[in-house]
Amino acid sequence: MENSRFRLIEEFCNKHLNDKRYLKHSDIDLFINMRLTGLYNFLNLLTEENKQTFFENQSKNNKYNTEIESEKNTILEERRKMIEENSQKKISNLKNISEIKEDSILNFNFPEFEIYFSLKLIVNGYPIEPECLTDLVLNKNFNEQIIIRYKYKDLTPDSYLSITIHSMQFQNEDSNSNILGYTRINLFDENYNLNQGKHAYKIYSKFDKEKIQIANNQGHNTHLRKNSIVNSAQNAAVPLNSCNSNKNNVDENLKEIDYLVNSFESTNILNAHSSINFLNNINPAFGIMQSEIVKNYDNYLLLTNPMQALSKEAYDFAINFSEKLQLLLGKSESSYLEVSLQKFNLPVIYEEEKNPVYKQFIKTLQIKDANGTAFKIDNIIRDPEIRKGKNFVSKDNPITEKFSILSRITDDSVAKDLRPGPADTQRINELLNTPDFIKLEDSDIILFWRYRYHLLEKQIGITKILNAVKWGDNKSENEFIQNILNKWTNIEMCDILYMLSYRFCMNPYYSKTMHPKMMEVRNFAVKHLEKFDSNQLNFILLQLVQALRYEDQNESQLKEFLLIRCSKEIELATSLYWFLSVEADDSDVKSSNKTSSSKDLISNPISSYKTIFMQFEQSLTEEIADKIVSQKKILEKLIKISNELSKARNEEGKRAKLMNIIKNEQAKYEMSKFEPLSLPINPNIKINGTIADTCRIFKSAKYPVKYSFLVTNESQAFINSEDPSVFEIMFKYGDDLRQDQLILQIISFMDRLMKSVHLDFNFTTYKVLATSKSDGFVEFVSNCRTVQDILQRNDDQITPFLREISTNDYDKTLDNFISSCAGYCVVTYILGIGDRHLENLLIDKNGKLFHIDFGFILGKDPKPFPPPMKLCKQMVEGMGGKNSKGYEEFKKKCVDAYLCLRTNARIIVNMFYLMIHSGINQLSENSEIALNKLHEKFVPNFNPQEASNSLLNKLEESVNAFYPYLMEKFHVWANYFK
């Protein structure tokens, strides 16, 4: 017996499963999709009181309706006469009323009713939130699309949709007075097949629902019985194949269906799209539901077994079934909702092999082959013999991919008129708040592609539509570029950066799946870059240089744009020169990597950067080229001095050697006085000497050197300090400054964004410039002290220091301290700056606090349990204490800064996204995960009040953190005993 059972299973698998005759529900990674398409017998849902109100309103509209119809006929008659007279078109070609948009009266119809639907999905007995709401429906011919944010693969066999019908016409003090009725849709039938296609479901009034509940409580039979109420919890279906397909009299067929409608009062009475399923000749295996009514008798015979062909009368009944069905529904005393469920090209059966909880739902599965022979197999889906032997269903799922493609195909004329409903609008808004580089799910791709023209009108979501384009499909690419991209006018900086990112890479070194049309997207971005002024361009130049690595190395409009634009201005030229110099630096590349094929060399980023670097040097004007040469001279001097200092054994020896060099005792370095040279960190500043007494060597692993340079008279206008004759910089040799350079660029950019809306947080935006991967300049901020030093000198208090540095206006100094604390608290929290201790927090002579040393970013921190922000109790006490006006002002400023930066979240994230291949370690490792966390810091799904509260909670958490306080003490003790 066991062997025969196993042979039966194996025979079934060989015959039906290996040729992919069906799908598993667990393979369908799509959101539940359906349409509500019709409502029959609306009046039957109304109480007598509501009916009276309804007819009164109709009678009031009647006389106006008559006048409007008369007016419509007059207008149409005039149009017909005009067409006849001019002989331009035949009368039959006259536009339909619905197509004549310019004449509102021809489109006007009084509403039959004012209703809307709410839908709630129940899975495994639990409601899935939120419920869906449709738009307002005004007549019985409607087409409301519903996309439920829940996937087919996650359904259980008892999953169902509860639909409630609400009226906007009949409302009073009773909160439920606007509910007209309910219905329920079981997503799987009794044989665990996913219901597909078009169905009509009986609507129960709220009074019927009460009766059903009573019947359930009394233990009534849940199966359909004549002259009884259907238990809506079962939603049992009356299949049309219960009709006798061999009847010769069509009227008898009608009577039998009429009996189903009026006597059985079925919740789900039929499948209208599979109207010939009741004829028992289309393959019923797995509950297949045909997508269309058979229109041709010969084709019908081809689809079925010719030996089981029907009589002509039965065939005639089948092809007219849809019309007769509507007639029967209209005659019924019950109301019905017509629903079009998602259709797949194959039947879908319930399958869940992982979760043992679901096993209780599957007992016996009935499967029919093409000849209608039924097999009952216990637990076939879970049968261990099948699992050990053959692969039950191939892991490949071509239907999902095909459905995704078909769902994206929308005729332009149709797509231009599509408007999202409330649910789609909500989902679109949610997705617009996600990072641009996040890969969209299939349903979201369909959503943005479907409403691309609507988004074009609104000028929002260009990056999301870019992600929804089917790259590699010429039709999709051409339509997007011609009809969407080239008509988009509101291009923002964040959009441009994303269009130039890795997502649209044209360099085979980084991407193997390139599409030629993506180059048009990149060129489109470059065209809009041309509109930026020099200051705007300089703020994002670091990212644009990174974007060059994703360009086509043979033809790059971005490269041409940068070479031309930056060769004309000294600030842009200097920045581009040193940015390219860093990328062309191959000192950290092993020699084995240099022996590559010619093809690899063309696409290799270092090789291409070297080529661009040489081209840029050749494009410079003579004046700018001379300034670049002078910058290289001072850099060479400082590198030679650093190499000389490295020979000294200790700090004292290094300092003595430095003084000897600067005081001209070693004349070959010419540091005491020299011809004017331009500084790389600020090309407008020319220096011609060094003040030895104020130069110093810092006690650090690489022993960076601070230089005090004498500034020429013509350059002093570019110095913003009390003594413009001196400019101080720190030169670091052996250190990679690219990460500090990036963070300070982002902070400066944030400062600019906030100042553009009149928010000044007194940032100390000093500059950092990497001149290679192992050296660079840091602008030195003079007259400042570390917070650690201030606390040690003032009995663990900041207030005495603030009073000491304020000459006449303490309030101004305190305001500078509060504003700068607020600004840096917010930006360091957003950027995830780690390793914050009191020695890398400084306060200058004006009371402005600022941060240095950005070795840990995007949430990385060497210390355990770091607080969200570096806000110690001494800083709060310096503001006046937690209950002071100063601290309240601090919190308000923090919220102002945070809300401003939230509106610019996309550009901040995209600036980092363009740096993912820059070689900055803490950004390159798991970059998308890190950038997701960065984006989450902006709490994009919160409203402004919720976002403000979340930030204030972070402030409170930081102030009250005790563990960081202990770590700070350990840090001080460790430095003391060094």
C-alpha positions, 0 to 999 in steps of 0.5 A, spaced: 500 500 500 505 504 501 509 503 495 503 504 491 502 511 494 509 513 493 508 511 486 502 515 485 506 521 488 512 520 484 507 519 477 504 525 479 510 529 480 513 527 474 507 529 470 505 535 473 510 538 477 517 538 473 513 541 467 511 547 472 504 546 471 503 550 478 506 555 483 507 555 490 504 561 494 511 561 498 514 563 491 510 569 490 514 575 492 509 580 490 504 584 494 496 582 494 493 586 488 486 586 486 480 591 484 473 592 486 469 593 479 462 593 481 456 593 486 450 590 484 443 592 488 445 598 492 438 599 494 438 593 498 443 595 503 439 601 505 434 601 511 427 604 509 429 610 512 435 611 508 431 609 502 427 615 503 432 620 504 435 617 497 429 617 493 428 624 496 435 626 493 434 623 487 427 627 485 431 633 487 436 632 482 431 629 477 429 636 474 436 638 473 438 632 470 433 633 465 435 640 463 442 637 463 440 631 458 437 636 454 443 641 454 447 635 452 443 633 446 443 640 444 451 640 444 451 633 441 446 635 435 450 641 434 457 637 433 453 632 428 451 637 424 458 641 424 461 634 422 456 633 416 457 640 414 464 640 414 465 632 412 471 632 416 469 625 420 464 620 419 458 621 424 460 614 427 467 617 429 464 623 434 468 623 440 465 619 446 462 624 451 467 622 456 473 624 451 470 631 451 474 634 457 473 641 455 466 641 455 464 639 463 457 639 462 458 633 457 462 629 462 457 631 468 453 626 471 449 626 478 452 621 482 448 614 484 451 614 491 457 616 495 460 610 498 467 608 499 470 601 501 475 599 507 479 593 507 482 589 512 487 583 511 486 577 516 492 572 517 492 567 522 487 570 525 490 577 526 489 583 523 494 586 518 495 594 519 493 599 516 487 597 513 486 600 506 481 605 504 479 607 497 477 613 493 469 616 493 465 611 488 459 615 485 456 610 480 456 602 480 461 602 474 468 603 478 475 600 478 478 601 484 485 598 485 487 595 492 495 594 493 495 591 500 502 591 503 503 584 505 506 579 500 502 572 498 508 568 500 507 570 507 499 568 507 496 562 511 491 558 508 485 561 513 487 568 510 481 573 508 480 580 506 474 583 510 471 589 506 466 594 509 462 599 505 461 606 508 456 611 505 457 618 505 450 620 505 447 617 511 450 619 517 448 621 524 450 621 531 451 613 531 458 612 529 456 606 525 451 609 521 455 610 515 456 602 514 452 599 509 454 592 509 460 587 509 463 581 505 469 577 506 474 574 501 477 568 502 484 568 499 484 560 498 479 555 497 477 549 500 482 545 496 488 550 498 488 553 491 489 561 491 483 564 488 484 568 482 480 572 477 473 575 477 468 573 483 462 576 485 461 576 493 454 577 497 454 583 501 451 582 508 448 588 512 450 590 519 444 586 521 445 580 517 452 580 521 449 580 527 445 574 525 451 570 523 454 571 529 448 569 533 448 562 528 456 561 530 455 562 537 449 557 537 454 552 533 450 552 526 452 548 520 458 552 517 456 549 510 451 552 505 444 549 506 438 551 502 434 557 505 439 558 510 444 564 512 451 563 510 457 563 515 461 568 513 467 565 517 467 560 512 465 564 505 464 557 502 464 557 494 458 554 490 462 552 484 459 553 477 461 546 475 455 543 480 451 545 474 449 540 469 453 541 463 449 536 459 443 540 459 440 541 452 435 547 454 439 553 456 433 556 460 434 550 465 441 552 466 439 559 467 434 556 472 439 553 476 444 559 476 438 563 479 437 557 484 444 558 486 443 566 487 436 566 490 436 560 494 443 558 496 445 566 498 452 564 496 457 569 499 462 567 493 457 565 487 461 564 481 467 566 478 465 570 472 472 570 468 472 563 468 465 562 466 466 556 462 469 552 468 462 550 470 462 546 463 467 541 466 472 541 460 477 546 461 482 543 465 480 543 472 487 541 475 489 545 481 483 549 481 485 552 474 481 559 473 481 561 465 482 568 464 477 570 459 470 567 456 471 563 450 469 567 444 470 562 439 467 555 439 473 552 435 478 555 439 474 552 445 474 545 442 482 546 442 482 548 449 479 542 451 478 534 450 474 534 443 471 527 446 468 532 451 465 537 447 459 540 449 452 541 446 451 547 441 446 550 446 451 549 452 456 553 448 452 559 446 450 559 454 457 560 455 459 565 451 453 570 453 455 568 460 457 575 463 451 578 460 446 573 463 450 573 470 449 581 470 442 580 469 441 575 474 445 579 479 440 584 478 434 580 479 437 577 486 434 580 492 441 581 495 447 585 494 453 583 491 460 586 490 464 584 484 472 583 485 477 582 480 483 578 484 490 578 481 491 573 476 497 568 474 498 564 468 498 558 472 494 556 478 497 557 485 497 552 491 498 553 498 505 551 500 509 552 507 514 547 509 518 551 514 513 553 519 510 547 523 504 551 525 501 551 519 501 544 518 494 544 522 491 547 516 493 541 511 490 535 511 488 532 504 489 535 498 485 534 492 488 534 485 485 533 478 489 531 472 487 534 465 482 529 464 478 530 470 481 524 474 481 526 482 487 524 486 487 525 494 494 525 497 495 526 505 499 532 506 502 532 499 506 538 500 509 536 506 511 529 504 518 527 506 519 522 501 518 527 495 523 532 499 528 526 499 527 524 492 525 530 487 525 537 487 518 538 488 517 545 485 523 548 481 526 554 485 526 558 479 519 562 478 518 565 471 511 568 473 514 573 478 519 576 473 513 575 467 508 579 472 513 584 474 514 586 466 507 585 464 505 590 470 510 595 468 507 595 461 502 601 461 500 605 454 503 612 454 496 615 453 493 611 459 499 612 464 498 620 463 491 620 466 493 615 472 492 618 478 494 614 485 489 613 490 490 614 498 494 608 499 498 609 493 499 616 495 501 614 502 506 609 499 509 613 494 510 618 500 513 613 504 518 611 499 520 618 497 523 618 504 528 613 503 535 613 501 535 614 493 540 608 492 535 603 496 533 597 491 526 598 490 521 591 491 517 589 485 511 592 487 514 599 488 518 599 482 511 598 478 508 603 483 513 608 481 513 606 473 505 606 473 505 613 476 511 616 472 507 622 469 503 624 475 510 625 478 512 628 472 507 633 473 508 634 481 516 634 479 517 629 485 521 623 485 525 623 479 530 618 482 525 613 484 523 613 477 530 612 475 530 606 479 524 603 476 526 604 469 527 597 466 534 598 464 536 594 458 529 594 455 529 599 449 522 601 450 522 603 457 529 606 457 527 611 451 520 612 454 523 615 460 529 619 457 524 622 452 518 623 456 520 624 463 527 625 464 528 631 458 521 634 461 524 634 468 525 641 470 526 641 477 533 638 478 536 639 485 543 638 487 541 631 490 538 628 484 544 630 480 549 627 485 545 620 485 545 620 477 552 621 477 553 615 482 555 608 482 548 606 480 549 609 473 556 606 472 559 606 465 566 603 468 567 596 467 572 596 473 566 597 477 560 594 474 559 588 469 552 590 468 552 597 464 547 600 459 548 605 454 542 609 455 545 610 462 550 615 459 544 619 457 542 620 465 549 622 467 550 627 461 543 630 463 546 631 470 552 634 467 548 639 463 544 641 470 551 642 473 553 648 468 547 652 472 551 652 478 555 658 480 563 657 483 561 657 490 556 651 489 560 647 485 566 648 490 562 645 495 561 638 491 567 638 487 570 632 492 564 628 490 564 630 483 571 628 482 569 621 485 564 621 480 569 621 475 571 613 476 564 611 474 564 615 467 566 612 460 573 612 460 573 614 452 567 619 453 566 623 459 562 629 459 563 630 466 570 630 465 570 635 459 566 640 464 570 639 470 577 641 466 574 647 462 570 650 468 575 649 473 581 651 469 578 658 469 578 660 477 584 659 482 579 656 487 576 651 483 583 649 479 586 648 486 581 644 489 581 640 483 588 639 482 589 636 489 583 632 489 585 629 482 593 628 485 590 624 491 586 619 486 592 619 482 597 617 487 598 609 487 603 609 493 599 604 496 598 600 490 602 593 490 607 592 485 603 586 483 597 590 481 601 594 476 602 589 471 595 588 468 592 588 461 591 594 457 584 593 458 584 593 465 589 599 465 583 603 461 578 602 466 582 602 472 581 608 476 588 610 478 590 609 471 584 614 468 585 619 474 592 619 472 590 621 465 585 626 467 590 629 472 595 630 466 590 633 461 588 638 467 595 640 468 595 642 460 589 645 460 591 651 466 592 658 464 599 660 465 597 664 471 593 659 474 599 654 473 604 658 476 600 658 482 599 651 482 607 650 481 608 655 487 603 650 491 607 644 489 614 648 492 611 649 499 609 642 499 616 639 497 619 644 502 614 641 508 615 634 506 623 634 506 623 637 513 618 632 515 623 627 513 629 630 516 625 631 523 623 623 522 631 622 523 631 625 530 629 620 536 625 624 541 620 630 541 626 635 544 630 632 538 625 634 533 624 641 536 631 643 536 632 640 529 625 644 527 628 651 530 635 650 526 631 649 519 627 655 520 632 659 523 636 658 516 641 655 520 640 649 514 639 654 508 638 649 503 630 649 506 630 657 505 624 657 511 626 663 514 624 668 508 623 666 501 619 668 495 612 669 495 608 662 495 601 660 494 598 655 499 594 649 497 589 650 503 587 657 501 590 659 494 588 666 495 594 667 501 601 668 499 606 666 504 614 669 504 617 667 511 616 663 517 616 665 524 620 660 528 618 662 535 611 660 534 612 653 530 611 647 534 611 639 534 605 636 537 606 630 541 602 625 537 604 618 533 606 622 527 609 628 530 605 633 526 608 640 525 604 647 526 607 652 522 606 660 523 607 663 516 608 670 514 603 673 509 604 678 504 601 685 504 596 683 498 594 677 501 592 679 508 585 681 506 583 674 505 585 673 513 579 673 518 583 674 524 586 679 529 593 679 526 592 678 518 599 678 517 600 671 520 597 664 517 598 658 521 597 651 519 598 644 521 602 639 516 601 632 517 606 627 514 604 620 514 597 621 516 591 620 511 587 626 512 581 624 507 576 622 512 577 629 516 577 632 509 570 629 507 567 630 514 569 637 515 566 638 508 560 636 510 559 640 516 561 646 512 556 644 507 551 643 513 553 650 516 551 653 509 544 650 508 542 652 515 545 659 514 541 659 507 535 659 512 538 664 517 540 659 522 547 661 524 550 656 529 557 659 530 561 653 526 568 654 526 569 651 519 577 650 519 579 647 512 583 640 511 586 638 505 589 632 503 595 633 498 596 625 497 594 619 501 599 620 506 600 627 507 596 634 507 594 641 511 590 642 516 588 650 518 590 651 525 585 655 529 589 659 534 587 662 541 583 656 543 583 651 549 581 644 549 575 643 554 579 638 558 584 643 559 579 648 561 576 644 566 582 642 569 584 650 570 577 652 573 575 646 578 571 642 573 567 648 571 566 652 564 563 658 566 569 661 569 573 661 562 567 664 559 567 670 563 575 670 563 575 671 555 569 675 555 571 682 555 565 687 555 559 682 553 558 676 557 551 675 554 554 674 547 560 670 549 555 665 552 550 665 546 556 663 542 557 657 546 550 655 546 549 656 539 556 652 537 554 647 542 547 646 539 550 646 532 555 641 533 551 636 538 546 635 532 551 635 526 556 630 530 550 626 532 547 625 525 554 624 522 555 618 527 562 622 530 565 617 535 571 617 540 568 624 543 572 626 549 574 632 552 581 633 548 578 633 542 572 639 544 575 646 543 573 653 545 576 659 542 577 666 545 570 668 543 566 662 546 565 658 540 566 650 541 568 646 536 570 639 534 577 636 531 579 629 530 574 625 526 577 618 526 571 615 527 564 616 523 558 613 521 557 610 528 563 607 529 566 608 536 572 605 540 569 606 546 563 602 549 556 604 550 558 611 547 552 617 548 548 619 542 551 626 543 557 629 547 554 633 552 557 633 558 554 636 565 559 641 565 557 644 558 550 644 561 552 647 567 556 652 563 549 654 559 546 655 566 544 649 568 538 644 566 533 649 569 536 655 566 533 659 560 540 658 557 539 650 557 532 651 554 535 656 548 540 650 547 534 645 546 530 650 541 537 651 537 538 644 537 531 642 534 531 648 529 538 645 526 535 638 526 529 640 523 533 644 518 537 638 516 532 633 516 529 637 509 536 636 506 537 629 508 537 626 501 543 630 499 547 629 505 546 621 504 548 622 497 554 626 498 557 620 502 554 615 497 559 618 492 564 616 496 563 609 497 569 607 493 574 613 495 578 608 499 576 611 506 575 605 510 570 607 515 565 608 509 567 603 504 566 597 509 558 596 509 557 602 506 550 602 504 548 599 511 552 605 514 548 610 510 542 607 511 543 608 519 545 615 517 539 616 513 535 613 519 538 619 524 533 623 520 527 619 522 524 620 515 517 617 517 516 622 523 512 628 523 516 635 525 513 634 532 515 627 533 522 628 530 523 634 535 521 629 541 526 624 538 532 629 538 530 632 545 530 624 548 537 623 545 539 630 548 536 627 555 540 621 554 546 624 553 546 628 559 544 623 564 549 618 561 554 615 567 558 610 563 561 615 558 563 620 564 567 614 567 570 613 561 572 620 560 576 620 567 579 613 565 582 617 559 584 623 563 588 618 568 591 614 562 594 621 559 596 623 566 601 617 567 603 617 560 
